[in-house]
Amino acid sequence: MTDSTKSTSPLRQRMIDDMTLRKLNPRTQAGYLRSVVRFTRFFGQSPDLASPEDLRAFQLHLVEGGASSTTINPPSPG
């Protein structure tokens, strides 16, 4: 299946729509989407099922892997 034939989940589409409304740069949007994919692989379930503790465990995983503070705590959009 190619990117053009994949269906987009409602959760992913909501995220894309929200980022578009906030006028985030397309490269920033792509980076955020990659981060969600990474979290989903770590979590093993849909991200909408994650608890705050699951997110914290992922952040600890990132720290242990040497991620920068910006990766773990991205700046708030202006």
mmCIF file of the N, C-alpha and C atoms, coordinates in Angstrom:
data_MODEL
# 
_entry.id   MODEL 
# 
loop_
_atom_site.group_PDB 
_atom_site.id 
_atom_site.type_symbol 
_atom_site.label_atom_id 
_atom_site.label_alt_id 
_atom_site.label_comp_id 
_atom_site.label_asym_id 
_atom_site.label_entity_id 
_atom_site.label_seq_id 
_atom_site.pdbx_PDB_ins_code 
_atom_site.Cartn_x 
_atom_site.Cartn_y 
_atom_site.Cartn_z 
_atom_site.occupancy 
_atom_site.B_iso_or_equiv 
_atom_site.pdbx_formal_charge 
_atom_site.auth_seq_id 
_atom_site.auth_comp_id 
_atom_site.auth_asym_id 
_atom_site.auth_atom_id 
_atom_site.pdbx_PDB_model_num 
ATOM 1   N N  . MET A 1 1  ? 0.836  -1.173 0.000  1.00 0.00 ? 1  MET A N  1 
ATOM 2   C CA . MET A 1 1  ? 0.000  0.000  0.000  1.00 0.00 ? 1  MET A CA 1 
ATOM 3   C C  . MET A 1 1  ? 0.887  1.244  0.000  1.00 0.00 ? 1  MET A C  1 
ATOM 4   N N  . THR A 1 2  ? 0.608  2.198  -0.834 1.00 0.00 ? 2  THR A N  1 
ATOM 5   C CA . THR A 1 2  ? 1.386  3.430  -0.883 1.00 0.00 ? 2  THR A CA 1 
ATOM 6   C C  . THR A 1 2  ? 0.766  4.468  0.036  1.00 0.00 ? 2  THR A C  1 
ATOM 7   N N  . ASP A 1 3  ? 1.507  5.541  0.285  1.00 0.00 ? 3  ASP A N  1 
ATOM 8   C CA . ASP A 1 3  ? 0.984  6.604  1.137  1.00 0.00 ? 3  ASP A CA 1 
ATOM 9   C C  . ASP A 1 3  ? -0.322 7.168  0.604  1.00 0.00 ? 3  ASP A C  1 
ATOM 10  N N  . SER A 1 4  ? -0.461 7.225  -0.705 1.00 0.00 ? 4  SER A N  1 
ATOM 11  C CA . SER A 1 4  ? -1.660 7.823  -1.281 1.00 0.00 ? 4  SER A CA 1 
ATOM 12  C C  . SER A 1 4  ? -2.882 6.925  -1.157 1.00 0.00 ? 4  SER A C  1 
ATOM 13  N N  . THR A 1 5  ? -2.677 5.616  -0.889 1.00 0.00 ? 5  THR A N  1 
ATOM 14  C CA . THR A 1 5  ? -3.821 4.723  -0.778 1.00 0.00 ? 5  THR A CA 1 
ATOM 15  C C  . THR A 1 5  ? -4.110 4.308  0.660  1.00 0.00 ? 5  THR A C  1 
ATOM 16  N N  . LYS A 1 6  ? -3.236 4.682  1.601  1.00 0.00 ? 6  LYS A N  1 
ATOM 17  C CA . LYS A 1 6  ? -3.483 4.372  3.004  1.00 0.00 ? 6  LYS A CA 1 
ATOM 18  C C  . LYS A 1 6  ? -4.624 5.242  3.514  1.00 0.00 ? 6  LYS A C  1 
ATOM 19  N N  . SER A 1 7  ? -5.457 4.659  4.360  1.00 0.00 ? 7  SER A N  1 
ATOM 20  C CA . SER A 1 7  ? -6.473 5.488  4.998  1.00 0.00 ? 7  SER A CA 1 
ATOM 21  C C  . SER A 1 7  ? -5.868 6.082  6.261  1.00 0.00 ? 7  SER A C  1 
ATOM 22  N N  . THR A 1 8  ? -6.285 7.261  6.598  1.00 0.00 ? 8  THR A N  1 
ATOM 23  C CA . THR A 1 8  ? -5.788 7.950  7.775  1.00 0.00 ? 8  THR A CA 1 
ATOM 24  C C  . THR A 1 8  ? -6.766 7.699  8.912  1.00 0.00 ? 8  THR A C  1 
ATOM 25  N N  . SER A 1 9  ? -6.243 7.301  10.071 1.00 0.00 ? 9  SER A N  1 
ATOM 26  C CA . SER A 1 9  ? -7.116 7.054  11.220 1.00 0.00 ? 9  SER A CA 1 
ATOM 27  C C  . SER A 1 9  ? -7.745 8.373  11.660 1.00 0.00 ? 9  SER A C  1 
ATOM 28  N N  . PRO A 1 10 ? -8.914 8.298  12.290 1.00 0.00 ? 10 PRO A N  1 
ATOM 29  C CA . PRO A 1 10 ? -9.544 9.527  12.787 1.00 0.00 ? 10 PRO A CA 1 
ATOM 30  C C  . PRO A 1 10 ? -8.648 10.281 13.771 1.00 0.00 ? 10 PRO A C  1 
ATOM 31  N N  . LEU A 1 11 ? -7.910 9.553  14.613 1.00 0.00 ? 11 LEU A N  1 
ATOM 32  C CA . LEU A 1 11 ? -7.024 10.204 15.573 1.00 0.00 ? 11 LEU A CA 1 
ATOM 33  C C  . LEU A 1 11 ? -5.904 10.965 14.868 1.00 0.00 ? 11 LEU A C  1 
ATOM 34  N N  . ARG A 1 12 ? -5.282 10.326 13.873 1.00 0.00 ? 12 ARG A N  1 
ATOM 35  C CA . ARG A 1 12 ? -4.208 10.980 13.115 1.00 0.00 ? 12 ARG A CA 1 
ATOM 36  C C  . ARG A 1 12 ? -4.746 12.195 12.365 1.00 0.00 ? 12 ARG A C  1 
ATOM 37  N N  . GLN A 1 13 ? -5.928 12.055 11.756 1.00 0.00 ? 13 GLN A N  1 
ATOM 38  C CA . GLN A 1 13 ? -6.516 13.176 11.020 1.00 0.00 ? 13 GLN A CA 1 
ATOM 39  C C  . GLN A 1 13 ? -6.824 14.333 11.957 1.00 0.00 ? 13 GLN A C  1 
ATOM 40  N N  . ARG A 1 14 ? -7.288 14.029 13.156 1.00 0.00 ? 14 ARG A N  1 
ATOM 41  C CA . ARG A 1 14 ? -7.571 15.083 14.144 1.00 0.00 ? 14 ARG A CA 1 
ATOM 42  C C  . ARG A 1 14 ? -6.292 15.829 14.491 1.00 0.00 ? 14 ARG A C  1 
ATOM 43  N N  . MET A 1 15 ? -5.209 15.068 14.682 1.00 0.00 ? 15 MET A N  1 
ATOM 44  C CA . MET A 1 15 ? -3.922 15.693 15.005 1.00 0.00 ? 15 MET A CA 1 
ATOM 45  C C  . MET A 1 15 ? -3.464 16.589 13.858 1.00 0.00 ? 15 MET A C  1 
ATOM 46  N N  . ILE A 1 16 ? -3.575 16.100 12.637 1.00 0.00 ? 16 ILE A N  1 
ATOM 47  C CA . ILE A 1 16 ? -3.187 16.895 11.465 1.00 0.00 ? 16 ILE A CA 1 
ATOM 48  C C  . ILE A 1 16 ? -4.031 18.161 11.382 1.00 0.00 ? 16 ILE A C  1 
ATOM 49  N N  . ASP A 1 17 ? -5.336 18.013 11.570 1.00 0.00 ? 17 ASP A N  1 
ATOM 50  C CA . ASP A 1 17 ? -6.226 19.183 11.525 1.00 0.00 ? 17 ASP A CA 1 
ATOM 51  C C  . ASP A 1 17 ? -5.869 20.197 12.613 1.00 0.00 ? 17 ASP A C  1 
ATOM 52  N N  . ASP A 1 18 ? -5.613 19.704 13.830 1.00 0.00 ? 18 ASP A N  1 
ATOM 53  C CA . ASP A 1 18 ? -5.266 20.603 14.932 1.00 0.00 ? 18 ASP A CA 1 
ATOM 54  C C  . ASP A 1 18 ? -3.954 21.338 14.654 1.00 0.00 ? 18 ASP A C  1 
ATOM 55  N N  . MET A 1 19 ? -2.975 20.629 14.095 1.00 0.00 ? 19 MET A N  1 
ATOM 56  C CA . MET A 1 19 ? -1.693 21.277 13.782 1.00 0.00 ? 19 MET A CA 1 
ATOM 57  C C  . MET A 1 19 ? -1.871 22.298 12.665 1.00 0.00 ? 19 MET A C  1 
ATOM 58  N N  . THR A 1 20 ? -2.749 21.999 11.706 1.00 0.00 ? 20 THR A N  1 
ATOM 59  C CA . THR A 1 20 ? -3.020 22.934 10.616 1.00 0.00 ? 20 THR A CA 1 
ATOM 60  C C  . THR A 1 20 ? -3.697 24.186 11.155 1.00 0.00 ? 20 THR A C  1 
ATOM 61  N N  . LEU A 1 21 ? -4.655 24.003 12.062 1.00 0.00 ? 21 LEU A N  1 
ATOM 62  C CA . LEU A 1 21 ? -5.327 25.152 12.675 1.00 0.00 ? 21 LEU A CA 1 
ATOM 63  C C  . LEU A 1 21 ? -4.345 26.043 13.426 1.00 0.00 ? 21 LEU A C  1 
ATOM 64  N N  . ARG A 1 22 ? -3.337 25.421 14.032 1.00 0.00 ? 22 ARG A N  1 
ATOM 65  C CA . ARG A 1 22 ? -2.321 26.172 14.775 1.00 0.00 ? 22 ARG A CA 1 
ATOM 66  C C  . ARG A 1 22 ? -1.249 26.735 13.852 1.00 0.00 ? 22 ARG A C  1 
ATOM 67  N N  . LYS A 1 23 ? -1.397 26.456 12.552 1.00 0.00 ? 23 LYS A N  1 
ATOM 68  C CA . LYS A 1 23 ? -0.487 26.956 11.518 1.00 0.00 ? 23 LYS A CA 1 
ATOM 69  C C  . LYS A 1 23 ? 0.955  26.515 11.745 1.00 0.00 ? 23 LYS A C  1 
ATOM 70  N N  . LEU A 1 24 ? 1.116  25.254 12.182 1.00 0.00 ? 24 LEU A N  1 
ATOM 71  C CA . LEU A 1 24 ? 2.461  24.725 12.354 1.00 0.00 ? 24 LEU A CA 1 
ATOM 72  C C  . LEU A 1 24 ? 3.087  24.471 10.992 1.00 0.00 ? 24 LEU A C  1 
ATOM 73  N N  . ASN A 1 25 ? 4.366  24.705 10.909 1.00 0.00 ? 25 ASN A N  1 
ATOM 74  C CA . ASN A 1 25 ? 5.125  24.457 9.688  1.00 0.00 ? 25 ASN A CA 1 
ATOM 75  C C  . ASN A 1 25 ? 4.986  22.984 9.302  1.00 0.00 ? 25 ASN A C  1 
ATOM 76  N N  . PRO A 1 26 ? 4.869  22.682 8.008  1.00 0.00 ? 26 PRO A N  1 
ATOM 77  C CA . PRO A 1 26 ? 4.756  21.280 7.580  1.00 0.00 ? 26 PRO A CA 1 
ATOM 78  C C  . PRO A 1 26 ? 5.880  20.386 8.101  1.00 0.00 ? 26 PRO A C  1 
ATOM 79  N N  . ARG A 1 27 ? 7.091  20.926 8.204  1.00 0.00 ? 27 ARG A N  1 
ATOM 80  C CA . ARG A 1 27 ? 8.198  20.116 8.744  1.00 0.00 ? 27 ARG A CA 1 
ATOM 81  C C  . ARG A 1 27 ? 7.990  19.831 10.228 1.00 0.00 ? 27 ARG A C  1 
ATOM 82  N N  . THR A 1 28 ? 7.459  20.800 10.948 1.00 0.00 ? 28 THR A N  1 
ATOM 83  C CA . THR A 1 28 ? 7.153  20.593 12.365 1.00 0.00 ? 28 THR A CA 1 
ATOM 84  C C  . THR A 1 28 ? 6.066  19.539 12.505 1.00 0.00 ? 28 THR A C  1 
ATOM 85  N N  . GLN A 1 29 ? 5.049  19.628 11.658 1.00 0.00 ? 29 GLN A N  1 
ATOM 86  C CA . GLN A 1 29 ? 3.964  18.641 11.682 1.00 0.00 ? 29 GLN A CA 1 
ATOM 87  C C  . GLN A 1 29 ? 4.511  17.235 11.424 1.00 0.00 ? 29 GLN A C  1 
ATOM 88  N N  . ALA A 1 30 ? 5.373  17.117 10.447 1.00 0.00 ? 30 ALA A N  1 
ATOM 89  C CA . ALA A 1 30 ? 5.953  15.803 10.124 1.00 0.00 ? 30 ALA A CA 1 
ATOM 90  C C  . ALA A 1 30 ? 6.750  15.268 11.308 1.00 0.00 ? 30 ALA A C  1 
ATOM 91  N N  . GLY A 1 31 ? 7.485  16.133 11.981 1.00 0.00 ? 31 GLY A N  1 
ATOM 92  C CA . GLY A 1 31 ? 8.256  15.727 13.151 1.00 0.00 ? 31 GLY A CA 1 
ATOM 93  C C  . GLY A 1 31 ? 7.354  15.256 14.279 1.00 0.00 ? 31 GLY A C  1 
ATOM 94  N N  . TYR A 1 32 ? 6.269  15.969 14.518 1.00 0.00 ? 32 TYR A N  1 
ATOM 95  C CA . TYR A 1 32 ? 5.329  15.572 15.570 1.00 0.00 ? 32 TYR A CA 1 
ATOM 96  C C  . TYR A 1 32 ? 4.685  14.229 15.230 1.00 0.00 ? 32 TYR A C  1 
ATOM 97  N N  . LEU A 1 33 ? 4.329  14.039 13.965 1.00 0.00 ? 33 LEU A N  1 
ATOM 98  C CA . LEU A 1 33 ? 3.732  12.764 13.555 1.00 0.00 ? 33 LEU A CA 1 
ATOM 99  C C  . LEU A 1 33 ? 4.729  11.617 13.730 1.00 0.00 ? 33 LEU A C  1 
ATOM 100 N N  . ARG A 1 34 ? 6.002  11.862 13.402 1.00 0.00 ? 34 ARG A N  1 
ATOM 101 C CA . ARG A 1 34 ? 7.030  10.827 13.621 1.00 0.00 ? 34 ARG A CA 1 
ATOM 102 C C  . ARG A 1 34 ? 7.139  10.480 15.096 1.00 0.00 ? 34 ARG A C  1 
ATOM 103 N N  . SER A 1 35 ? 7.040  11.493 15.943 1.00 0.00 ? 35 SER A N  1 
ATOM 104 C CA . SER A 1 35 ? 7.113  11.253 17.385 1.00 0.00 ? 35 SER A CA 1 
ATOM 105 C C  . SER A 1 35 ? 5.955  10.401 17.877 1.00 0.00 ? 35 SER A C  1 
ATOM 106 N N  . VAL A 1 36 ? 4.777  10.629 17.347 1.00 0.00 ? 36 VAL A N  1 
ATOM 107 C CA . VAL A 1 36 ? 3.619  9.827  17.744 1.00 0.00 ? 36 VAL A CA 1 
ATOM 108 C C  . VAL A 1 36 ? 3.785  8.385  17.268 1.00 0.00 ? 36 VAL A C  1 
ATOM 109 N N  . VAL A 1 37 ? 4.321  8.205  16.074 1.00 0.00 ? 37 VAL A N  1 
ATOM 110 C CA . VAL A 1 37 ? 4.588  6.848  15.575 1.00 0.00 ? 37 VAL A CA 1 
ATOM 111 C C  . VAL A 1 37 ? 5.583  6.152  16.498 1.00 0.00 ? 37 VAL A C  1 
ATOM 112 N N  . ARG A 1 38 ? 6.613  6.868  16.895 1.00 0.00 ? 38 ARG A N  1 
ATOM 113 C CA . ARG A 1 38 ? 7.616  6.305  17.805 1.00 0.00 ? 38 ARG A CA 1 
ATOM 114 C C  . ARG A 1 38 ? 6.993  5.908  19.143 1.00 0.00 ? 38 ARG A C  1 
ATOM 115 N N  . PHE A 1 39 ? 6.150  6.776  19.676 1.00 0.00 ? 39 PHE A N  1 
ATOM 116 C CA . PHE A 1 39 ? 5.473  6.461  20.930 1.00 0.00 ? 39 PHE A CA 1 
ATOM 117 C C  . PHE A 1 39 ? 4.563  5.253  20.758 1.00 0.00 ? 39 PHE A C  1 
ATOM 118 N N  . THR A 1 40 ? 3.834  5.200  19.661 1.00 0.00 ? 40 THR A N  1 
ATOM 119 C CA . THR A 1 40 ? 2.914  4.094  19.413 1.00 0.00 ? 40 THR A CA 1 
ATOM 120 C C  . THR A 1 40 ? 3.659  2.771  19.366 1.00 0.00 ? 40 THR A C  1 
ATOM 121 N N  . ARG A 1 41 ? 4.816  2.759  18.738 1.00 0.00 ? 41 ARG A N  1 
ATOM 122 C CA . ARG A 1 41 ? 5.621  1.534  18.690 1.00 0.00 ? 41 ARG A CA 1 
ATOM 123 C C  . ARG A 1 41 ? 6.109  1.149  20.084 1.00 0.00 ? 41 ARG A C  1 
ATOM 124 N N  . PHE A 1 42 ? 6.513  2.131  20.864 1.00 0.00 ? 42 PHE A N  1 
ATOM 125 C CA . PHE A 1 42 ? 6.953  1.883  22.235 1.00 0.00 ? 42 PHE A CA 1 
ATOM 126 C C  . PHE A 1 42 ? 5.791  1.349  23.075 1.00 0.00 ? 42 PHE A C  1 
ATOM 127 N N  . PHE A 1 43 ? 4.643  1.989  22.959 1.00 0.00 ? 43 PHE A N  1 
ATOM 128 C CA . PHE A 1 43 ? 3.463  1.692  23.774 1.00 0.00 ? 43 PHE A CA 1 
ATOM 129 C C  . PHE A 1 43 ? 2.785  0.392  23.339 1.00 0.00 ? 43 PHE A C  1 
ATOM 130 N N  . GLY A 1 44 ? 2.800  0.115  22.052 1.00 0.00 ? 44 GLY A N  1 
ATOM 131 C CA . GLY A 1 44 ? 2.198  -1.115 21.540 1.00 0.00 ? 44 GLY A CA 1 
ATOM 132 C C  . GLY A 1 44 ? 0.692  -1.074 21.391 1.00 0.00 ? 44 GLY A C  1 
ATOM 133 N N  . GLN A 1 45 ? 0.118  0.109  21.533 1.00 0.00 ? 45 GLN A N  1 
ATOM 134 C CA . GLN A 1 45 ? -1.326 0.295  21.392 1.00 0.00 ? 45 GLN A CA 1 
ATOM 135 C C  . GLN A 1 45 ? -1.583 1.677  20.806 1.00 0.00 ? 45 GLN A C  1 
ATOM 136 N N  . SER A 1 46 ? -2.833 1.927  20.490 1.00 0.00 ? 46 SER A N  1 
ATOM 137 C CA . SER A 1 46 ? -3.198 3.246  19.992 1.00 0.00 ? 46 SER A CA 1 
ATOM 138 C C  . SER A 1 46 ? -2.872 4.301  21.043 1.00 0.00 ? 46 SER A C  1 
ATOM 139 N N  . PRO A 1 47 ? -2.287 5.427  20.641 1.00 0.00 ? 47 PRO A N  1 
ATOM 140 C CA . PRO A 1 47 ? -1.910 6.453  21.617 1.00 0.00 ? 47 PRO A CA 1 
ATOM 141 C C  . PRO A 1 47 ? -3.091 7.023  22.398 1.00 0.00 ? 47 PRO A C  1 
ATOM 142 N N  . ASP A 1 48 ? -4.301 6.919  21.866 1.00 0.00 ? 48 ASP A N  1 
ATOM 143 C CA . ASP A 1 48 ? -5.435 7.459  22.621 1.00 0.00 ? 48 ASP A CA 1 
ATOM 144 C C  . ASP A 1 48 ? -5.780 6.609  23.838 1.00 0.00 ? 48 ASP A C  1 
ATOM 145 N N  . LEU A 1 49 ? -5.140 5.455  23.989 1.00 0.00 ? 49 LEU A N  1 
ATOM 146 C CA . LEU A 1 49 ? -5.335 4.604  25.167 1.00 0.00 ? 49 LEU A CA 1 
ATOM 147 C C  . LEU A 1 49 ? -4.279 4.860  26.244 1.00 0.00 ? 49 LEU A C  1 
ATOM 148 N N  . ALA A 1 50 ? -3.328 5.720  25.959 1.00 0.00 ? 50 ALA A N  1 
ATOM 149 C CA . ALA A 1 50 ? -2.213 5.964  26.871 1.00 0.00 ? 50 ALA A CA 1 
ATOM 150 C C  . ALA A 1 50 ? -2.638 6.815  28.068 1.00 0.00 ? 50 ALA A C  1 
ATOM 151 N N  . SER A 1 51 ? -2.045 6.475  29.193 1.00 0.00 ? 51 SER A N  1 
ATOM 152 C CA . SER A 1 51 ? -2.257 7.247  30.419 1.00 0.00 ? 51 SER A CA 1 
ATOM 153 C C  . SER A 1 51 ? -1.072 8.202  30.607 1.00 0.00 ? 51 SER A C  1 
ATOM 154 N N  . PRO A 1 52 ? -1.200 9.143  31.531 1.00 0.00 ? 52 PRO A N  1 
ATOM 155 C CA . PRO A 1 52 ? -0.049 9.994  31.834 1.00 0.00 ? 52 PRO A CA 1 
ATOM 156 C C  . PRO A 1 52 ? 1.182  9.171  32.242 1.00 0.00 ? 52 PRO A C  1 
ATOM 157 N N  . GLU A 1 53 ? 0.978  8.068  32.936 1.00 0.00 ? 53 GLU A N  1 
ATOM 158 C CA . GLU A 1 53 ? 2.105  7.222  33.326 1.00 0.00 ? 53 GLU A CA 1 
ATOM 159 C C  . GLU A 1 53 ? 2.774  6.568  32.117 1.00 0.00 ? 53 GLU A C  1 
ATOM 160 N N  . ASP A 1 54 ? 1.983  6.226  31.098 1.00 0.00 ? 54 ASP A N  1 
ATOM 161 C CA . ASP A 1 54 ? 2.554  5.666  29.867 1.00 0.00 ? 54 ASP A CA 1 
ATOM 162 C C  . ASP A 1 54 ? 3.426  6.705  29.171 1.00 0.00 ? 54 ASP A C  1 
ATOM 163 N N  . LEU A 1 55 ? 2.956  7.933  29.143 1.00 0.00 ? 55 LEU A N  1 
ATOM 164 C CA . LEU A 1 55 ? 3.728  9.013  28.526 1.00 0.00 ? 55 LEU A CA 1 
ATOM 165 C C  . LEU A 1 55 ? 5.017  9.265  29.308 1.00 0.00 ? 55 LEU A C  1 
ATOM 166 N N  . ARG A 1 56 ? 4.927  9.218  30.627 1.00 0.00 ? 56 ARG A N  1 
ATOM 167 C CA . ARG A 1 56 ? 6.108  9.396  31.469 1.00 0.00 ? 56 ARG A CA 1 
ATOM 168 C C  . ARG A 1 56 ? 7.118  8.279  31.226 1.00 0.00 ? 56 ARG A C  1 
ATOM 169 N N  . ALA A 1 57 ? 6.634  7.043  31.097 1.00 0.00 ? 57 ALA A N  1 
ATOM 170 C CA . ALA A 1 57 ? 7.532  5.911  30.820 1.00 0.00 ? 57 ALA A CA 1 
ATOM 171 C C  . ALA A 1 57 ? 8.245  6.116  29.488 1.00 0.00 ? 57 ALA A C  1 
ATOM 172 N N  . PHE A 1 58 ? 7.536  6.661  28.502 1.00 0.00 ? 58 PHE A N  1 
ATOM 173 C CA . PHE A 1 58 ? 8.150  6.930  27.201 1.00 0.00 ? 58 PHE A CA 1 
ATOM 174 C C  . PHE A 1 58 ? 9.206  8.021  27.326 1.00 0.00 ? 58 PHE A C  1 
ATOM 175 N N  . GLN A 1 59 ? 8.909  9.061  28.102 1.00 0.00 ? 59 GLN A N  1 
ATOM 176 C CA . GLN A 1 59 ? 9.893  10.116 28.313 1.00 0.00 ? 59 GLN A CA 1 
ATOM 177 C C  . GLN A 1 59 ? 11.150 9.561  28.985 1.00 0.00 ? 59 GLN A C  1 
ATOM 178 N N  . LEU A 1 60 ? 10.975 8.697  29.973 1.00 0.00 ? 60 LEU A N  1 
ATOM 179 C CA . LEU A 1 60 ? 12.132 8.073  30.617 1.00 0.00 ? 60 LEU A CA 1 
ATOM 180 C C  . LEU A 1 60 ? 12.914 7.231  29.619 1.00 0.00 ? 60 LEU A C  1 
ATOM 181 N N  . HIS A 1 61 ? 12.214 6.535  28.763 1.00 0.00 ? 61 HIS A N  1 
ATOM 182 C CA . HIS A 1 61 ? 12.847 5.739  27.707 1.00 0.00 ? 61 HIS A CA 1 
ATOM 183 C C  . HIS A 1 61 ? 13.689 6.646  26.798 1.00 0.00 ? 61 HIS A C  1 
ATOM 184 N N  . LEU A 1 62 ? 13.148 7.807  26.443 1.00 0.00 ? 62 LEU A N  1 
ATOM 185 C CA . LEU A 1 62 ? 13.879 8.752  25.595 1.00 0.00 ? 62 LEU A CA 1 
ATOM 186 C C  . LEU A 1 62 ? 15.128 9.271  26.297 1.00 0.00 ? 62 LEU A C  1 
ATOM 187 N N  . VAL A 1 63 ? 14.992 9.604  27.587 1.00 0.00 ? 63 VAL A N  1 
ATOM 188 C CA . VAL A 1 63 ? 16.139 10.094 28.356 1.00 0.00 ? 63 VAL A CA 1 
ATOM 189 C C  . VAL A 1 63 ? 17.232 9.031  28.409 1.00 0.00 ? 63 VAL A C  1 
ATOM 190 N N  . GLU A 1 64 ? 16.837 7.805  28.684 1.00 0.00 ? 64 GLU A N  1 
ATOM 191 C CA . GLU A 1 64 ? 17.808 6.708  28.749 1.00 0.00 ? 64 GLU A CA 1 
ATOM 192 C C  . GLU A 1 64 ? 18.504 6.488  27.411 1.00 0.00 ? 64 GLU A C  1 
ATOM 193 N N  . GLY A 1 65 ? 17.806 6.839  26.324 1.00 0.00 ? 65 GLY A N  1 
ATOM 194 C CA . GLY A 1 65 ? 18.381 6.707  24.991 1.00 0.00 ? 65 GLY A CA 1 
ATOM 195 C C  . GLY A 1 65 ? 19.198 7.910  24.566 1.00 0.00 ? 65 GLY A C  1 
ATOM 196 N N  . GLY A 1 66 ? 19.312 8.918  25.447 1.00 0.00 ? 66 GLY A N  1 
ATOM 197 C CA . GLY A 1 66 ? 20.138 10.081 25.141 1.00 0.00 ? 66 GLY A CA 1 
ATOM 198 C C  . GLY A 1 66 ? 19.433 11.201 24.405 1.00 0.00 ? 66 GLY A C  1 
ATOM 199 N N  . ALA A 1 67 ? 18.096 11.210 24.398 1.00 0.00 ? 67 ALA A N  1 
ATOM 200 C CA . ALA A 1 67 ? 17.361 12.264 23.703 1.00 0.00 ? 67 ALA A CA 1 
ATOM 201 C C  . ALA A 1 67 ? 17.598 13.615 24.372 1.00 0.00 ? 67 ALA A C  1 
ATOM 202 N N  . SER A 1 68 ? 17.551 14.669 23.567 1.00 0.00 ? 68 SER A N  1 
ATOM 203 C CA . SER A 1 68 ? 17.742 16.026 24.088 1.00 0.00 ? 68 SER A CA 1 
ATOM 204 C C  . SER A 1 68 ? 16.503 16.479 24.855 1.00 0.00 ? 68 SER A C  1 
ATOM 205 N N  . SER A 1 69 ? 16.677 17.517 25.659 1.00 0.00 ? 69 SER A N  1 
ATOM 206 C CA . SER A 1 69 ? 15.542 18.051 26.415 1.00 0.00 ? 69 SER A CA 1 
ATOM 207 C C  . SER A 1 69 ? 14.468 18.610 25.480 1.00 0.00 ? 69 SER A C  1 
ATOM 208 N N  . THR A 1 70 ? 14.874 19.131 24.335 1.00 0.00 ? 70 THR A N  1 
ATOM 209 C CA . THR A 1 70 ? 13.902 19.647 23.366 1.00 0.00 ? 70 THR A CA 1 
ATOM 210 C C  . THR A 1 70 ? 13.059 18.515 22.782 1.00 0.00 ? 70 THR A C  1 
ATOM 211 N N  . THR A 1 71 ? 13.656 17.369 22.587 1.00 0.00 ? 71 THR A N  1 
ATOM 212 C CA . THR A 1 71 ? 12.915 16.215 22.077 1.00 0.00 ? 71 THR A CA 1 
ATOM 213 C C  . THR A 1 71 ? 11.888 15.760 23.108 1.00 0.00 ? 71 THR A C  1 
ATOM 214 N N  . ILE A 1 72 ? 12.280 15.774 24.355 1.00 0.00 ? 72 ILE A N  1 
ATOM 215 C CA . ILE A 1 72 ? 11.410 15.280 25.416 1.00 0.00 ? 72 ILE A CA 1 
ATOM 216 C C  . ILE A 1 72 ? 10.346 16.314 25.792 1.00 0.00 ? 72 ILE A C  1 
ATOM 217 N N  . ASN A 1 73 ? 10.703 17.565 25.805 1.00 0.00 ? 73 ASN A N  1 
ATOM 218 C CA . ASN A 1 73 ? 9.794  18.659 26.171 1.00 0.00 ? 73 ASN A CA 1 
ATOM 219 C C  . ASN A 1 73 ? 9.836  19.716 25.084 1.00 0.00 ? 73 ASN A C  1 
ATOM 220 N N  . PRO A 1 74 ? 9.154  19.477 23.952 1.00 0.00 ? 74 PRO A N  1 
ATOM 221 C CA . PRO A 1 74 ? 9.222  20.454 22.859 1.00 0.00 ? 74 PRO A CA 1 
ATOM 222 C C  . PRO A 1 74 ? 8.667  21.811 23.295 1.00 0.00 ? 74 PRO A C  1 
ATOM 223 N N  . PRO A 1 75 ? 9.183  22.883 22.705 1.00 0.00 ? 75 PRO A N  1 
ATOM 224 C CA . PRO A 1 75 ? 8.692  24.209 23.063 1.00 0.00 ? 75 PRO A CA 1 
ATOM 225 C C  . PRO A 1 75 ? 7.217  24.354 22.689 1.00 0.00 ? 75 PRO A C  1 
ATOM 226 N N  . SER A 1 76 ? 6.505  25.127 23.470 1.00 0.00 ? 76 SER A N  1 
ATOM 227 C CA . SER A 1 76 ? 5.098  25.387 23.173 1.00 0.00 ? 76 SER A CA 1 
ATOM 228 C C  . SER A 1 76 ? 5.015  26.306 21.964 1.00 0.00 ? 76 SER A C  1 
ATOM 229 N N  . PRO A 1 77 ? 4.070  26.031 21.046 1.00 0.00 ? 77 PRO A N  1 
ATOM 230 C CA . PRO A 1 77 ? 3.922  26.920 19.897 1.00 0.00 ? 77 PRO A CA 1 
ATOM 231 C C  . PRO A 1 77 ? 3.459  28.307 20.373 1.00 0.00 ? 77 PRO A C  1 
ATOM 232 N N  . GLY A 1 78 ? 4.007  29.312 19.729 1.00 0.00 ? 78 GLY A N  1 
ATOM 233 C CA . GLY A 1 78 ? 3.707  30.690 20.101 1.00 0.00 ? 78 GLY A CA 1 
ATOM 234 C C  . GLY A 1 78 ? 2.336  31.055 19.823 1.00 0.00 ? 78 GLY A C  1 
# 
